Amino acid sequence: MTRAVTENFHEMVVEVMTAGDPPPVPITVLSLSNANPAVVSVGTGNIGLFTNGDTVLIAGAAGTGMTAANGSHPISAVNTGAGTFALTGIDTSTGAGPQTSGVTVTPAAGDPAVWSKICGLTQRGIERTHNMQTTEVPDCDDESLPAAVERAVQSSEVTSSGTGVWAAQSHEMMMDWWYSAATKYIRVGHIKAATGDTKYEQGPAYLTQLNNAAERGTKVTADISIEFDGLPQRIAA
């Protein structure tokens, strides 16, 4: 018999990024040229993430002459108007043609992120929900039969919630977050995750509910709700 490996309360954490920059996320490349030097197009909307001299990670380049672009490379010739940059010293001119799908580029990391736990929570959770759409599909041969109900995922969302006591250590951070009506970068951690498994689910999120209650003779309590803006990124241990 093998006993399940479980987590304790303190090993499932909710943290807010209070300084630094979010971890870089791979973005889809619009095209990778067959040229010397190789030119990467990321579009004008993403080009602000790149600066001359940055080191970026390219992945997914395939085919004769194009795989040379994979890996970490310094960049130059950032063209904000065209949304392109060049991979320093990378020659893909032997490629049969530009690659227009399957390539990603990860921008250079910024300042290291500083994470702060939301102090005082004595219960916390993460809720992952598929919002379903149902359709009644009749039987073609015998329409007197009950229709089959078929289901499809219409949308997906991830939320987090917590209750506990109101802690002075997190007072201003939580008040500022709610009153800003803006996202903060957060992560939900599973500290015991095995190597290669999902350790963190992280991304921008809104603090949608921030409640306090007080009763004579007891501590002030807290009740919070957090909603990710889009699905969080999964970070492996």
C-alpha positions as CSV (number, residue, x, y, z in Angstrom):
1,M,0.0,0.0,0.0
2,T,1.3,3.4,-0.9
3,R,0.1,6.4,1.1
4,A,-0.8,9.6,-0.8
5,V,1.8,12.4,-0.5
6,T,-0.1,15.4,0.8
7,E,0.5,19.1,1.5
8,N,0.1,20.9,4.8
9,F,-1.7,24.2,5.1
10,H,1.6,26.3,4.9
11,E,2.6,24.5,1.7
12,M,-0.3,25.9,-0.3
13,V,0.4,29.6,-0.5
14,V,-1.1,32.7,-2.2
15,E,1.5,35.5,-2.8
16,V,1.4,38.9,-4.4
17,M,4.2,40.4,-6.4
18,T,5.2,43.6,-4.5
19,A,8.4,44.6,-6.4
20,G,10.3,43.7,-9.6
21,D,8.9,42.5,-12.9
22,P,6.7,39.6,-13.8
23,P,8.5,36.5,-15.2
24,P,8.8,36.8,-19.0
25,V,6.3,34.8,-20.9
26,P,6.9,33.4,-24.4
27,I,5.1,35.2,-27.2
28,T,4.3,34.0,-30.7
29,V,6.6,35.1,-33.5
30,L,4.8,36.4,-36.6
31,S,7.7,35.4,-38.8
32,L,11.3,34.4,-38.8
33,S,13.3,35.4,-41.9
34,N,15.6,33.3,-44.0
35,A,18.3,35.9,-43.9
36,N,21.7,36.9,-42.5
37,P,21.2,38.1,-39.9
38,A,17.9,36.4,-39.1
39,V,15.1,38.9,-38.5
40,V,12.3,38.2,-36.0
41,S,8.9,39.9,-36.4
42,V,6.9,40.2,-33.2
43,G,4.6,43.1,-34.3
44,T,4.5,46.6,-33.0
45,G,2.4,45.7,-30.0
46,N,5.1,43.5,-28.6
47,I,8.3,45.3,-29.7
48,G,8.4,47.4,-26.6
49,L,9.5,44.2,-24.7
50,F,12.8,44.1,-26.6
51,T,15.9,46.4,-26.4
52,N,19.2,46.3,-28.3
53,G,21.6,44.0,-26.4
54,D,18.9,41.9,-24.7
55,T,19.3,38.2,-24.7
56,V,16.2,36.3,-25.8
57,L,15.2,32.7,-26.1
58,I,13.9,31.4,-29.4
59,A,12.1,28.1,-29.7
60,G,10.3,26.1,-32.4
61,A,12.3,27.1,-35.4
62,A,12.4,24.0,-37.8
63,G,13.6,22.9,-41.1
64,T,16.9,23.3,-43.1
65,G,18.8,26.3,-42.1
66,M,16.2,27.6,-39.7
67,T,17.0,25.6,-36.5
68,A,20.1,27.8,-36.1
69,A,17.7,30.4,-34.6
70,N,16.8,28.2,-31.6
71,G,18.4,29.0,-28.3
72,S,19.5,32.1,-26.4
73,H,20.8,34.9,-28.6
74,P,21.6,38.6,-28.2
75,I,19.5,40.9,-30.4
76,S,20.1,44.2,-32.2
77,A,18.5,46.4,-34.8
78,V,15.2,46.8,-32.9
79,N,12.8,48.5,-35.3
80,T,9.8,49.9,-33.4
81,G,8.0,51.0,-36.5
82,A,8.2,47.5,-38.2
83,G,8.0,45.5,-34.9
84,T,11.2,43.5,-35.7
85,F,14.6,42.8,-34.4
86,A,17.7,40.9,-35.6
87,L,19.3,37.9,-34.0
88,T,23.0,38.9,-33.6
89,G,25.3,36.5,-35.6
90,I,22.5,34.1,-36.6
91,D,22.5,33.2,-40.3
92,T,19.3,31.4,-41.5
93,S,19.8,32.3,-45.2
94,T,20.1,28.7,-46.2
95,G,16.4,28.2,-45.2
96,A,14.0,27.4,-47.9
97,G,11.8,30.3,-46.8
98,P,10.6,32.3,-43.9
99,Q,8.9,30.5,-41.1
100,T,5.5,31.9,-40.2
101,S,4.3,29.6,-37.5
102,G,5.4,27.5,-34.5
103,V,8.2,29.9,-33.3
104,T,8.1,31.6,-29.9
105,V,10.5,34.2,-28.3
106,T,10.9,34.8,-24.6
107,P,11.9,38.4,-23.7
108,A,14.8,39.1,-21.4
109,A,14.0,38.9,-17.7
110,G,13.6,42.2,-15.8
111,D,14.2,42.9,-12.1
112,P,13.7,39.8,-9.9
113,A,10.2,39.5,-8.6
114,V,9.6,40.0,-4.8
115,W,6.7,38.0,-3.5
116,S,4.7,38.7,-0.3
117,K,2.2,36.3,1.3
118,I,-1.2,37.6,2.2
119,C,-0.8,37.5,5.9
120,G,-3.6,36.3,8.3
121,L,-5.4,33.9,6.1
122,T,-6.5,30.7,7.9
123,Q,-8.3,29.3,4.9
124,R,-7.4,29.7,1.3
125,G,-8.3,28.0,-1.9
126,I,-8.1,28.0,-5.7
127,E,-11.1,27.3,-7.9
128,R,-10.7,26.2,-11.5
129,T,-13.9,26.2,-13.5
130,H,-15.0,25.3,-17.0
131,N,-18.2,27.2,-18.0
132,M,-20.1,24.7,-20.1
133,Q,-22.5,25.1,-23.0
134,T,-25.1,22.4,-23.6
135,T,-27.0,21.5,-26.8
136,E,-29.9,19.0,-27.2
137,V,-29.1,16.7,-30.1
138,P,-32.1,14.6,-31.4
139,D,-31.9,11.1,-32.7
140,C,-32.1,11.2,-36.5
141,D,-33.8,7.8,-36.9
142,D,-36.4,8.0,-34.2
143,E,-37.2,11.6,-33.1
144,S,-39.5,10.2,-30.4
145,L,-36.5,9.2,-28.4
146,P,-35.1,11.7,-25.8
147,A,-32.5,14.0,-27.2
148,A,-28.9,13.5,-26.1
149,V,-27.4,16.5,-24.2
150,E,-24.0,17.2,-25.5
151,R,-21.6,19.5,-23.7
152,A,-18.7,21.7,-24.7
153,V,-16.4,24.1,-22.8
154,Q,-17.4,27.6,-23.5
155,S,-14.9,29.4,-21.3
156,S,-12.5,28.7,-18.5
157,E,-11.6,30.7,-15.4
158,V,-9.4,30.4,-12.3
159,T,-10.2,32.2,-9.0
160,S,-8.9,32.2,-5.5
161,S,-10.5,32.9,-2.2
162,G,-9.5,33.2,1.4
163,T,-10.7,33.9,4.9
164,G,-9.0,34.6,8.2
165,V,-8.0,37.5,10.4
166,W,-7.1,41.0,9.2
167,A,-3.4,41.4,9.5
168,A,-1.6,44.7,9.8
169,Q,1.3,43.3,7.7
170,S,-1.0,43.1,4.6
171,H,-3.3,46.0,5.4
172,E,-2.0,48.6,3.0
173,M,-1.1,46.2,0.2
174,M,-4.7,44.8,0.1
175,M,-6.3,48.3,0.5
176,D,-4.1,49.7,-2.3
177,W,-4.9,46.7,-4.6
178,W,-8.7,47.0,-4.2
179,Y,-8.9,50.8,-4.5
180,S,-6.7,50.7,-7.6
181,A,-9.3,48.6,-9.4
182,A,-6.3,47.2,-11.3
183,T,-4.5,43.9,-11.6
184,K,-1.6,42.7,-9.5
185,Y,0.6,39.8,-10.4
186,I,0.0,36.9,-8.1
187,R,0.9,33.3,-7.8
188,V,-0.7,30.3,-6.0
189,G,2.0,27.9,-5.0
190,H,2.0,24.1,-4.3
191,I,5.3,23.9,-2.5
192,K,5.5,20.1,-2.4
193,A,5.2,19.7,-6.2
194,A,7.6,17.2,-7.7
195,T,10.3,18.3,-10.1
196,G,8.6,18.9,-13.5
197,D,5.1,19.2,-12.0
198,T,3.2,22.5,-11.7
199,K,4.5,24.4,-8.7
200,Y,2.9,27.8,-9.3
201,E,-0.1,29.1,-11.2
202,Q,0.6,32.8,-11.7
203,G,-0.5,35.8,-13.7
204,P,-2.3,39.2,-13.4
205,A,-5.4,39.1,-11.2
206,Y,-8.1,41.4,-9.8
207,L,-9.0,41.6,-6.1
208,T,-12.8,41.5,-6.6
209,Q,-13.8,41.3,-2.9
210,L,-12.2,42.6,0.2
211,N,-14.4,42.3,3.3
212,N,-13.8,42.9,7.0
213,A,-16.0,42.1,10.0
214,A,-15.6,42.9,13.7
215,E,-17.4,41.5,16.7
216,R,-17.0,42.5,20.3
217,G,-14.4,40.2,22.0
218,T,-13.0,38.8,18.8
219,K,-10.4,39.8,16.2
220,V,-11.3,41.6,13.0
221,T,-11.8,39.0,10.2
222,A,-11.1,39.1,6.5
223,D,-12.8,37.6,3.5
224,I,-11.2,38.0,0.0
225,S,-11.9,36.9,-3.5
226,I,-9.3,37.1,-6.4
227,E,-10.0,36.5,-10.1
228,F,-7.2,35.9,-12.6
229,D,-7.4,38.0,-15.7
230,G,-7.2,35.2,-18.2
231,L,-5.8,31.8,-17.4
232,P,-2.7,31.8,-15.2
233,Q,0.7,30.6,-16.5
234,R,1.8,27.2,-15.1
235,I,5.3,27.2,-13.7
236,A,7.0,23.8,-13.2
237,A,9.0,23.0,-10.1
